[in-house]
Amino acid sequence: MLPAQQATDQGEALQDSQAALQANKATFFFRLERELEKVNTFYLQKEAEVSEVNLRCGDQQSNP
């Protein structure tokens, strides 16, 4: 293989690996965002449940 062609092949391989890295990075962060949305939804649901319980407990304490 000629040195110039070898350098071109290495450059193409580098571009391919960088493109693959970018694709994997995009996929990773997309999935991470979806998981964070699930966690946030769960947290907000539990927070609402606790608030509801606290309101009921507060009503019971003020109306003995």
Secondary structure, DSSP 8 states (H G I E B T S, - for coil): --HHHHHHHHHHHHHHHHHHHHHHHHHHHHHHHHHHHHHHHHHHHHHHHHHHHHHHHHHHHH--
